[in-house]
C-alpha cells in the first residue's frame, strides 16, 4: 500500500510593493477615463437632465424659472410651426435614409473590385464627407440657381421648358436639400459597406456560382444577408443623423422659402436661442429625443427578431 503526500500550495503573499503597483495601475486607468467622463458629464448628461427639467418650466434667462407643468407641451401641440417642422423632419428622413443607403451600397459594390486607380475613386467619393459643410452648401446653392445654375441650364438643354426653382421654390427646396445631403454622406457609408463586403468569405459566392446561381441571385441571397449587421448599423446612424439635421438646412435655405424646410432642430434653435424661450424649446427637444429613442429601439427590436 502506497501513501501519497499532499503538499498544500503556499498562500499568495501580497507584498507591499505589489499593492503599491496595483494602486498605481488603478490610478493610471482613472487618468485615462476621467477626462472623457468629465466631458460627457459637463456637456451631455447635465444639459440633457437640465433640458428635461426646463421643459416643465418657463424661463427666458432674464427671470427665475417658473414651474408651468405641461403648459409648454400644450402650446407645442397646438402650434402649426411644430407640426410643420415635424412633417419636414420626417420627409427629410424618409428621403435621406433610403437614398443614401442605396447609393452607398451601389458605390461599394462598384469599388469592391480590382480596378486600375481604384484608390483614387474611393478617395474622390469619400472626400465630400470631410469637406466643409458651409462650402458644400454654398457650391450646391450655386448649382441649384434657377436662372444661372448649370443644373437648370442642362435641364433646359435637354428640352425641359420649366425647370424646378430648387431652393427658391417651396415645393423643390426640400428635395434640393436631400440631394445635397445624400451627395455629401454617401461616401462615408460607402466605406462602411466596403468594409462589410470585404469581410464576406469568397467561398460563399463561389459555392453559389458553382450551384448555378445568377449574379442577381448571389447578390440577393448571399451578399445582402451577409451585410445585415453593416446595414443595421448604417440605418441606425442615418436615422439619428437625419432627425438631428440642422447646419446644412440653415446654410442652404434657413428653413425657407416660408417654412418649407424648417425642421425640429432649427425650431428648437429659433425658440431657444432666437426668442429666449428656453422652457418651450426644451419641450420640443424632449419630444425630438423621444421620437429618436423610439425609432432606434424599434430598429433594435426588428434586428433581434431577424437574428432569431
VMD Tcl script that draws the C-alpha trace (Angstrom):
set ca {
  {0.00 0.00 0.00}
  {1.42 3.29 -1.06}
  {0.87 6.53 0.72}
  {0.51 9.83 -1.06}
  {1.70 13.01 0.47}
  {-0.38 16.02 -0.47}
  {1.53 19.20 -0.18}
  {-0.54 22.36 0.18}
  {0.43 25.27 -2.04}
  {1.68 28.24 -0.13}
  {-0.76 31.12 0.20}
  {-0.01 34.04 -2.11}
  {1.98 36.67 -0.48}
  {0.91 40.25 -1.23}
  {3.89 42.29 -0.60}
  {3.75 45.98 -0.01}
  {5.35 46.56 -3.41}
  {2.59 44.62 -5.21}
  {-0.19 46.64 -3.53}
  {1.57 49.85 -4.47}
  {1.83 48.72 -8.08}
  {-1.88 47.80 -8.10}
  {-2.87 51.25 -6.82}
  {-0.58 52.81 -9.40}
  {-2.21 50.85 -12.23}
  {-5.68 51.82 -10.97}
  {-4.70 55.49 -10.84}
  {-3.33 55.33 -14.40}
  {-6.60 53.77 -15.56}
  {-8.65 56.56 -13.98}
  {-6.48 59.22 -15.60}
  {-7.38 57.75 -19.00}
  {-11.17 57.65 -18.50}
  {-11.69 60.62 -16.18}
  {-11.29 63.44 -18.79}
  {-13.75 61.74 -21.12}
  {-16.19 61.08 -18.30}
  {-15.99 64.69 -17.06}
  {-16.57 65.96 -20.60}
  {-19.60 63.68 -21.00}
  {-20.91 64.82 -17.62}
  {-20.45 68.54 -18.31}
  {-21.51 68.74 -21.97}
  {-24.02 65.89 -22.35}
  {-25.52 64.40 -19.20}
  {-26.09 67.60 -17.18}
  {-27.54 69.57 -20.19}
  {-29.88 66.67 -21.00}
  {-31.16 66.49 -17.41}
  {-31.46 70.30 -17.28}
  {-33.41 70.37 -20.57}
  {-35.76 67.70 -19.23}
  {-36.44 69.83 -16.13}
  {-36.75 73.08 -18.13}
  {-39.40 71.56 -20.39}
  {-41.82 71.88 -17.45}
  {-40.81 75.49 -16.67}
  {-40.99 78.94 -18.20}
  {-37.59 80.61 -18.36}
  {-36.37 83.48 -20.50}
  {-32.89 83.82 -18.89}
  {-33.96 87.28 -17.59}
  {-36.14 85.88 -14.82}
  {-36.14 82.95 -12.46}
  {-37.51 79.66 -13.82}
  {-41.23 79.26 -13.12}
  {-42.97 75.87 -12.91}
  {-45.76 75.67 -15.54}
  {-46.37 71.92 -15.67}
  {-47.48 70.70 -19.11}
  {-48.20 74.19 -20.49}
  {-45.20 74.08 -22.86}
  {-46.35 70.77 -24.32}
  {-49.95 72.01 -24.73}
  {-48.68 75.07 -26.56}
  {-46.38 72.93 -28.71}
  {-49.10 70.51 -29.82}
  {-51.39 73.46 -30.66}
  {-48.71 75.19 -32.75}
  {-48.67 74.94 -36.56}
  {-44.92 75.57 -36.58}
  {-44.26 72.40 -34.56}
  {-46.34 70.15 -36.87}
  {-44.81 71.70 -40.00}
  {-41.30 71.20 -38.60}
  {-42.14 67.60 -37.60}
  {-43.53 66.86 -41.08}
  {-40.45 68.39 -42.76}
  {-38.16 66.35 -40.49}
  {-39.96 63.12 -41.40}
  {-39.87 63.98 -45.13}
  {-36.15 64.67 -44.91}
  {-35.50 61.38 -43.06}
  {-37.66 59.35 -45.49}
  {-35.71 60.80 -48.42}
  {-32.24 60.89 -46.92}
  {-32.02 57.43 -45.30}
  {-33.03 55.11 -48.20}
  {-31.32 57.14 -50.94}
  {-28.03 57.32 -49.03}
  {-28.15 53.60 -48.21}
  {-28.89 52.57 -51.80}
  {-26.24 54.77 -53.41}
  {-23.62 53.86 -50.78}
  {-24.22 50.14 -51.39}
  {-24.08 50.56 -55.19}
  {-20.83 52.53 -54.96}
  {-19.34 49.96 -52.58}
  {-20.24 47.14 -54.99}
  {-18.64 49.01 -57.90}
  {-15.48 49.89 -56.00}
  {-15.04 46.44 -54.42}
  {-13.16 45.26 -57.50}
  {-9.57 45.15 -58.67}
  {-9.51 48.13 -61.00}
  {-6.72 50.46 -62.01}
  {-6.84 53.65 -59.93}
  {-9.43 52.24 -57.52}
  {-7.86 54.11 -54.60}
  {-8.37 57.45 -56.37}
  {-12.08 56.80 -56.94}
  {-12.60 55.72 -53.32}
  {-10.94 58.89 -52.02}
  {-12.83 61.09 -54.51}
  {-16.20 59.73 -53.35}
  {-15.28 59.96 -49.65}
  {-13.86 63.50 -49.98}
  {-17.21 65.42 -49.75}
  {-17.77 63.98 -46.27}
  {-14.68 65.69 -44.88}
  {-15.23 68.91 -46.85}
  {-16.52 71.97 -45.01}
  {-20.31 71.76 -44.85}
  {-20.60 75.51 -45.48}
  {-18.55 75.16 -48.68}
  {-20.72 72.23 -49.79}
  {-23.91 74.20 -49.18}
  {-22.65 77.30 -51.00}
  {-21.49 75.32 -54.05}
  {-24.78 73.40 -54.30}
  {-26.74 76.65 -53.93}
  {-24.85 77.93 -56.99}
  {-25.56 74.69 -58.87}
  {-29.27 74.93 -57.98}
  {-29.56 78.60 -59.01}
  {-32.84 78.83 -61.01}
  {-31.50 81.37 -63.55}
  {-27.79 80.75 -63.97}
  {-27.22 77.36 -62.32}
  {-25.69 74.62 -64.50}
  {-28.35 72.11 -63.40}
  {-31.24 74.15 -64.82}
  {-29.16 75.04 -67.89}
  {-28.65 71.32 -68.52}
  {-32.36 70.60 -67.99}
  {-33.20 73.40 -70.45}
  {-30.72 72.00 -72.97}
  {-32.44 68.59 -72.99}
  {-35.85 70.17 -73.60}
  {-37.37 70.79 -70.14}
  {-39.15 74.13 -70.59}
  {-39.90 74.93 -66.94}
  {-37.10 73.52 -64.76}
  {-37.57 73.50 -60.96}
  {-36.88 76.56 -58.86}
  {-34.96 74.39 -56.35}
  {-34.07 76.37 -53.20}
  {-36.28 79.32 -54.24}
  {-39.36 77.10 -54.56}
  {-41.34 75.82 -51.58}
  {-42.02 72.58 -53.48}
  {-38.42 71.86 -54.53}
  {-36.39 73.26 -51.62}
  {-36.57 70.05 -49.54}
  {-35.61 67.77 -52.49}
  {-32.63 70.09 -53.14}
  {-31.52 69.75 -49.50}
  {-31.95 65.96 -49.61}
  {-29.90 65.67 -52.83}
  {-27.08 67.72 -51.31}
  {-27.14 65.73 -48.08}
  {-27.11 62.38 -49.90}
  {-24.20 63.50 -52.10}
  {-22.20 64.53 -49.02}
  {-22.91 61.46 -46.84}
  {-22.85 58.57 -49.30}
  {-19.04 58.41 -49.37}
  {-18.81 57.77 -45.63}
  {-21.41 54.98 -45.67}
  {-19.80 53.57 -48.83}
  {-16.66 52.98 -46.75}
  {-18.73 51.07 -44.16}
  {-20.35 48.91 -46.83}
  {-16.96 48.37 -48.47}
  {-15.60 47.00 -45.19}
  {-18.66 44.75 -44.87}
  {-18.25 43.40 -48.41}
  {-14.58 42.60 -47.87}
  {-15.44 40.65 -44.71}
  {-17.72 38.24 -46.63}
  {-15.90 34.92 -47.32}
  {-15.38 34.50 -51.07}
  {-16.17 30.78 -50.68}
  {-19.88 31.59 -50.22}
  {-20.12 33.42 -53.53}
  {-18.04 30.80 -55.32}
  {-20.18 27.94 -53.96}
  {-23.38 29.70 -55.09}
  {-21.86 30.27 -58.54}
  {-20.92 26.58 -58.80}
  {-24.54 25.69 -57.92}
  {-25.70 27.74 -60.90}
  {-26.91 30.89 -59.14}
  {-27.06 34.01 -61.29}
  {-25.35 37.27 -60.33}
  {-28.64 38.72 -59.02}
  {-29.39 35.55 -57.02}
  {-25.92 35.64 -55.46}
  {-26.37 39.32 -54.59}
  {-29.83 38.83 -53.09}
  {-29.24 35.51 -51.26}
  {-25.57 35.79 -50.29}
  {-24.40 39.40 -50.26}
  {-27.47 41.11 -48.72}
  {-27.85 38.62 -45.79}
  {-24.11 38.78 -45.10}
  {-24.30 42.58 -44.96}
  {-27.15 42.59 -42.43}
  {-25.03 43.77 -39.42}
  {-23.50 46.56 -41.53}
  {-26.91 47.58 -42.87}
  {-28.34 47.71 -39.35}
  {-25.53 49.99 -38.19}
  {-25.94 52.23 -41.26}
  {-29.72 52.51 -40.76}
  {-29.35 53.48 -37.09}
  {-26.65 56.07 -37.78}
  {-28.51 57.56 -40.76}
  {-31.79 57.76 -38.86}
  {-30.26 59.55 -35.89}
  {-28.34 61.99 -38.12}
  {-31.47 62.67 -40.22}
  {-33.54 63.68 -37.20}
  {-30.70 65.94 -36.00}
  {-30.13 67.74 -39.32}
  {-29.56 71.45 -38.71}
  {-26.48 73.09 -40.18}
  {-26.99 72.12 -43.82}
  {-30.55 73.47 -43.87}
  {-29.59 76.68 -42.07}
  {-26.86 77.44 -44.63}
  {-28.79 76.38 -47.75}
  {-32.33 77.65 -47.09}
  {-32.53 78.87 -43.47}
  {-35.80 76.99 -43.22}
  {-37.40 78.68 -46.25}
  {-38.96 79.56 -48.56}
  {-41.63 80.24 -45.97}
  {-41.41 77.27 -43.59}
  {-40.99 74.61 -46.28}
  {-37.64 73.32 -44.95}
  {-37.88 74.21 -41.26}
  {-37.03 71.10 -39.20}
  {-37.34 70.37 -35.49}
  {-33.67 71.09 -34.68}
  {-33.97 74.51 -36.31}
  {-37.25 75.23 -34.49}
  {-35.54 74.38 -31.17}
  {-32.76 76.84 -32.02}
  {-35.18 79.59 -33.08}
  {-37.34 79.28 -29.97}
  {-34.45 78.84 -27.52}
  {-31.54 80.95 -28.78}
  {-33.52 83.29 -31.04}
  {-36.56 84.01 -28.87}
  {-35.09 83.17 -25.45}
  {-37.92 80.72 -24.66}
  {-35.77 78.02 -23.14}
  {-38.62 76.13 -21.46}
  {-40.63 75.86 -24.68}
  {-37.58 74.89 -26.77}
  {-36.67 72.25 -24.14}
  {-40.15 70.75 -24.51}
  {-39.62 70.44 -28.28}
  {-36.17 68.92 -27.76}
  {-37.65 66.38 -25.32}
  {-40.22 65.31 -27.93}
  {-37.46 65.00 -30.55}
  {-35.43 62.88 -28.13}
  {-38.42 60.56 -27.52}
  {-39.02 60.20 -31.28}
  {-35.37 59.29 -31.98}
  {-35.26 56.92 -28.99}
  {-38.48 55.17 -30.08}
  {-37.31 54.72 -33.68}
  {-33.92 53.39 -32.52}
  {-35.49 50.92 -30.07}
  {-37.84 49.67 -32.81}
  {-34.87 49.14 -35.12}
  {-33.07 47.12 -32.44}
  {-36.20 45.01 -31.83}
  {-36.60 44.30 -35.55}
  {-32.93 43.36 -35.83}
  {-33.18 40.99 -32.84}
  {-36.26 39.31 -34.36}
  {-34.41 38.75 -37.65}
  {-31.43 37.19 -35.88}
  {-33.62 34.55 -34.15}
}
mol new
graphics top color blue
foreach p $ca { graphics top sphere $p radius 0.5 }
foreach p [lrange $ca 0 end-1] q [lrange $ca 1 end] { graphics top cylinder $p $q radius 0.2 }
display resetview
